[in-house]
């Protein structure tokens, strides 16, 4: 049974679903449960030999599905009602809902918080509030973006750029929100840059509503900048550097040091990453990057002399 | 399942196809316990029925009335469908989808979603599921962990208190038995499988403990702090991390803090020319030494 857990779980959900979808086809059922038509048919054959121990004919599930390719449940036995939500299921839904609660969008927040509260009732007291999402997004920023998206209004942003470590003020026309790699991004048309820009929500320091505008519809096509690769060397004792940045093709040399590659689109960004490693990471190639890193470090040092 | 009375172990062993009649008693016991756990994991509790003498009479799965649990209105159903869509490609995908399928048998089919590709939860660490199970069951977990400065992985024994996503990664917070203190673990640094033991936890999560504060490193006991001058328009990351209220377009003197000196030095170095340490002298010297090391090691090459 241990290898068939997901299947058993599916079979027990399938019967009540089939009862409310009388006459559904095998293909439609397969699509709904995300399996192949072939697998679906195998599931149905298994179901019709299920019942209470003893296995008398009147103790078996009866489903008809061979006449016209349509499925009819004749006798569901005890499988007529779905199982309760399991602990894993409740918690998985809760985590996803908590993520949604921190993303600006059209969803009704009262309904969302109500759902979270309701699902939490399924959990043991100690597990309530034990799985959380900290998006780092300021509440005011969240509300303003949600409102601006709804009203097609401009937003005045104070943005802390991660690429250049600068703080800038911008007027943007919000277009959409994207959640990816653990961060939430606002895609917006920036009036200063006169182009579509992406802003990480936790780096927006302030957001205030501007005026309503009618900017022509802009298609959400983000042009991918060409990415370059730098070769780096990381000290043996400094594995933590690999938490700062994605290092690809890592190998450990006979000297104990780690060697790998970092993909980058912006030189300033890469220089900052190397600085933040505090000497534990060195750029081997290209030399143009090494020169930039050295210059940035000397510059920073000059403030102390 | 759905039997009207308790069924004894012997009956189950005899009647249920799949239990090898030739198997030894211990092998049967092991399989039976494993299957009971698995059923519970699917949302099917197996009750143990005890007779008047305290002897185990048999086992019973009660017909459950899950209908009201799964009855959601159209607005709620739409949000649950969105939640399941957000979980795609995450470790939670299977259980979130299963949950939605169960709910649909009572609440009707969820609406089709078109925008799910734009919202994806980042949760791929396999350790998340067993840690969440241990949180529900309030039992001790053990795992092999290599911390940021550990030369090699070590076995950790922990009372689970919480799991939290923060700054693009997942963290596990709990009471570490060997260190007799609260610890935060980056889940991606857990090596191999997490073992859920049968042992109840020693210390439960203190009521006043705020997981968000812990993961943001705002707790006083592990602080490294410094005073720095941040130039106008510079040091964006430091301003954000230290909740600077001043206008970002003005020079400020800022108190910055981090979990360890090393992390603090790393953050200050990253700010480059925009930031200068005033005090303490120790941090100031560490930053200067790090910057000098970076400059030296990169100059030999060009």
Interface residues (C-beta under 8 A of the other chain):
Chain A: X1 X2 X5 X6 X8 X9 X10 X12 X13 X16 X17 X19 X20 X32 X33 X34 X52 X53 X54 X77 X78 X81 X82 X83 X84 X85 X86 X87 X88 X89 X90 X91 X92 X93 X95 X96 X97 X99 X100 X103 X107 X108 X111 X112 X114 X115 X122 X123 X124 X126 X127 X129 X130 X131 X132 X133 X134 X135 X136 X158 X160 X161 X162 X164 X165 X166 X167 X168 X169 X176 X177 X178 X179 X180 X181 X182 X183 X202 X203 X205 X237 X239 X240 X243 X244 X271 X272 X273 X274 X275 X276 X277 X278 X279 X282 X283 X284 X287 X290 X291 X293 X294 X296 X297 X298 X299 X300 X301 X302 X303 X304
Chain B: X1 X2 X3 X7 X11 X12 X15 X16 X18 X34 X35 X38 X40 X41 X42 X43 X44 X63 X64 X65 X66 X67 X69 X70 X72 X75 X76 X79 X80 X82 X83 X84 X86 X87 X92 X94 X95 X96 X97 X98 X99 X100 X101 X102 X103 X104 X105 X106 X108 X109 X118 X119 X120 X121 X122 X123 X129 X132 X133 X135 X136 X137 X138 X146 X148 X149 X151 X160 X161 X162 X163 X164 X165 X166 X167 X168 X169 X186 X188 X204 X205 X211 X212 X215 X216 X233 X234 X235 X236 X237 X239 X240 X248 X249 X262 X265 X266 X267 X269 X270 X271 X272 X273 X274 X275 X276 X284 X288 X289 X290 X291 X292 X293 X294 X295 X297 X298 X299 X301 X302
